[in-house]
Amino acid sequence: MIKQTAGRENLGNLAPKFAELNDDVLFGEIWSREDKLSLRDRSMITISALMAQGLYPQLKSHFIMGKKHGITKEEAVEIVTQLAFYTGWPKAWSAFPLINEVYSDDNIKQIHGGAFGMGEPNVNFAKYFIGNSYLKMLGNIGGVGLANVTFEPRCRNNWHIHKSSKGGGQILICVEGEGWYQEEGKNAQSLKVGDIVFIPANVKHWHGAKKDSWFSHIAVEIPGENTSNEWLEEVKDEEYDKL
């Protein structure tokens, strides 16, 4: 769970104790118990409670949070459709426009990608990915190329190798969500915001998002000699779903 600061930002001057309880207890302690209940499930529960009470400004905020935690637009619609029979038909009518707003393309770009934003659909490399990915080039600094890559939930790239006759390789700096990295012959490594992975040249590997989370990392290309990428087979669902 990313540290919450909304309470202090919005109510720190007016109600400092309430803001502290919101940020440090509700989100810092209750929401952070991911070993008891996933963030995705907590979002679904909270969305249900807020819709039942007709608290639409907070409901919109939790649709945004639920999207970060892997709730798809189709799932959000299904949640509201079922709740309509238990909480009231007019409340569902009021909730659907919020889903449309939160899940619009513009809002997806604002929500995901970390501090750098998610960029545009990664169409040039789409054939090497399962699911949708997005790319934002950050430039070339001193001969080092940097790009922010964003994966939707379950998206991952194929097994591949960064080839080089000398030097080379890649560094991943995780900036949003949770993901996986795996080298051939080794267990998959769980990744969270702040994690850094060094990928040696000529090592077969893959990386991508977890099934219930968006994931973004900055890919740093290490200069080398005679460098190239070799794209290989897909990471099959049977392998991925075991993680």
N, C-alpha and C positions, 0 to 999 in steps of 0.2 A: 504494500500500500504506500503510495507516494504521500509524503507528509502534507497534511491539510493546513492551509493558512487562511481559508475563506472567512472564518469567524473573526480573526484578528483584523483582517483587511476591511471587513464591512462593519463590525460592531466593536472593534477594539477600544474606541474612545467612549462610546455610549454604554456598553455593557461588557467590560473587560473580563469579568468572571465567567459570564455566559460564553464569550468568545473562547476563553481558555478551555472550558469544558467541551465545547464543540470540537475544537481542533485536537486537544490532547487526550480526551477521554473517549468521546464518541468515535472519532476517526483514528486517533492514535492508539487506542486500546481495543475497542470493540471491533471496528472494521479491520484492524490489522491481524486478527486471529484467523489467518487463512488456513491454518491447520485444522480448524473446526468447521469452517464454512468458506467456500471460495468467494472471491470478490464478485464474480458473476452472479452467484446465487444470492448474495447479499443485496446486489442491485435489484434483482427481480423482486425480492421481498419488499424492499423499500419503495419501489415503483408501485407495487400493489397497495401498500398502506397509504401512500400519498394520493393516489387516484381515488381510493375509497373515501378520503376526506375532502376531495376536491381542491387540493393545495397545488394549483397549477404552476406557479413560479418555481416552487421546489421540485415539482414533478419534472419540469423541463431540465433542471439542473441534474436530476438523477437519470434522465434519459441520456444526457451527455455523458455522465459518469458510466452508465451501463454500457454505452457504446465503446468506451475505452476498455471496459472489462470483457468485451467480446459478444455482447448481445447484438444480433443482426437486426436490420430493419424488419424483416419478415417475422422474427421472434417478438419484437416489440409490438407489432400489429396484432399478433396472436395473443399476447398477454392482455392487451386492451380489449380485444374481442371477447375473451373469456370473462374478464372482469366486468364487462358491461352487464352481464346477467346477474351479478352479485352486488355491484355498487351503484348501478343506475345507468340507463341508456344515455341521458344527456352528458354524463361525465365522460363516456367514451367519445361522444362527438367532440368534446372539448380537448380530449387527449390526442386524437389523431392528427390535428394540425401541428401539435408539438413534435410528433414523430417526423412529419414531413419536413419541418424546419431543421430539426437536429440531424436528420439523415440526408440532407441535401448535399450535393457535391462540394459546395463552398464550405459548409460546416465540417465535412470530413477533413478537408485540407486544414482548417483552423484547429481541429481537435488533435490530429495526429502528426507525427513527425518530430516531436520534441521541439526544442527551441528553434530549429532550422526550418520547420515545415516539411510537408511530405512531397512537395513537387508535383510532377505529372506522372501519369501511368507509364510504367516501364516497358513500353511497347517493343523497343529494339531487342530486349532480352526475354520477352514474354514466353518464348518457346522453351526457355530453360528453367521456368518456374511453374510450380503447381499453385494455382490461386493467383490473386492480384497483388502486384507489387508496384511501388512508386519510387521515383528517382528524382533527387534534387542535387544537381552538381554544385559543389561548393568552391571549385576552382583548383588551380595548380599553384602550390606554394613551394618555391625552391626546388622544383622538379618532382614534388610529391603531390599526387592527385588525391583529392578528397571528394566524397560523395555521400549524401545522406540517403539510405535505402530504407523504405518502410514496407512492411509486410502486413497484410490483413490476417486475421486469425486463421490458422492452419496453412498459411502460405509458406512455402520453402523453395529454395533453389535446388537444382540437381546436384548430384555429386560432381565435383570439379577439381581441377588442379591449376594453381598458378605456377606456370613453368618458368624457370630461369636457369641459365648456365652459371650465373654468379650473382649472389645477393637476391633481392626480390622478396616476394611474399606479401602479406597483407596484415593490417591491424584493424580490428573491429572495436569501436567504442560505443557501448550501448547507451542510448539516450531516451528511449521510451518503451514502456511495456516489458514483456517477458518473451524470451525466445530460447532456441536450442542451437548448439554448435556441436558437431561431431566429426572426428577424424576417423578414417578407416581403421578398424581393428580396436577402437577404443569406445568406452561408454559415452553417450551423449552428455554434454555439459549444459546445465541450466544457466540461463543468462538473465540478469536484471539490470536496471538502470545503474550506471556507474561501473559495470564490469568491463574489462578490457581483455581481448583475446589476441594473441599473436599467432598467425598462421604461417608456418614456414613455407618457403618455396618447395614445389614438387611433392606436396603432401595432399592426398585425396581427402576431401571433406565436403560438408554441406552446412548451411545454417538457415534459420527461418523462425517464424513465430510459433508460439504455443497455440494449442487448439482453442483456448478461450481468451486470447489476448492479442491486440495489435503489438507490433514490435518494430522499433527503428534503431538502426546503428549507423554510425559514420564509418565508411570503409576508407581506410588509408592505404594507398598503394605504395609499397616500398620500392624504390628504384632498384633495378637490376639490369643484367645483360641478357639480351635475346629473350625478353619476357613475352609470354603469351598465356592465354587461358584455354584450357582444354575442358569442354563440357562433356559430361558423361551421363550415366543413366539416372532416371528419376528416383527420388526417395519414395518408395511405394507406401500406400496407406497402411499396409500390414506392418511395416517397420515403424512408421511414424506413430501409429495408434498404440504401440507398446510403451511409448515414452510416458 
